[in-house]
């Protein structure tokens, strides 16, 4: 088990993908059909359609130079919930933000994949030295001498703690959208770590304006 933990350093996002242009091109009709089914009352930017086509054909999207893994079904279900509920609890409202005033909102998503990377972040933060891991497992052995699965207990508890920790130390992936005249306009997949300035440059060509 300890050897498995040592390989946490090898859990990284990919930086390259061999894009099959034929597969990518053929994915667009499938994406449009899926969006019409899951989110029939919404509209979509060309940017997010191209991102979803990449997900459909290659199961990933390039965000700030890294390839983030996605499953189309997970994204579509998240988008469906946004269309139904139109959540407005995370607006871009910083006084200096160029994103302010466009009725832009965001939600976190793709938590199935993000759990893996948040666990890595938490674990490295909590146990910067191997000795601390052994100390924690030995404490479990002392407190629960009749058990034989101390490593499993340790990992299970740390996964739970990593989820709680990541809720207070958020990073991850965003689904960005506008709500205009009570209609959702899906904009893009993006990263929590992206600055408002960079995000505005990405979104500006695709923004809808109030009428």
C-alpha positions, 0 to 999 in steps of 0.5 A: 500500500505504501508503494502505491502512495509513492506513485502519487507524484506520477498522477498528472494531467496529460500535456499532449494528445494525438488529435484525430481530426476525422473523429473530432469532425464527426463528433459535432453532430453527436454533440448537437443532438445530445445538447438538444436532448439534454438542454432543449431550452438553452443556447450554446457558444461555439466554444463550448460546442467545440470543447464538447466535441473534443470530449466526445472524440478524445475524452479530454479538453485542453485547458491552459496547456493541460489535457483534462479528462472528461466523460460527456455523459457527466457534463451533459447531466451537469448542464441539464441541472443548470438548465433546470435550476438556473443557479445564480449563487456564483456570479462574477462580481468583483469590482475590478473584474472585466466579467462583471455585468454580463450575467455570468455564473459558474458551477464546479463539475467533473468531481469524479476525476477531480477527487483523484487530483484533490486527494493528491493535493491534500495528501502532499499537503498533509504528509510532506514526509514519508515518516508522517505516513508511517506514524499515522498508520502505526497509531492506528495499529496501536489504537486498533490492535485487533484489526489487520487492515490498518492501511485500508483504514488509513487511506479511507479516512484520508480520502474523506478528509481530502474531500472535506479539505478540498471544499475549503481549498477549492480548485478544479474545473468550472462550467461557465454560463450566462442567464439572460431573460431566464434562458441559460447560455452555456459558454465554456469549460474553464479552470478555477485558477484562471484569472478574470482577465484571461477568462474574459479574453476567452469568453468575450467573442461568445458573450450574449448581451441583454436585449 
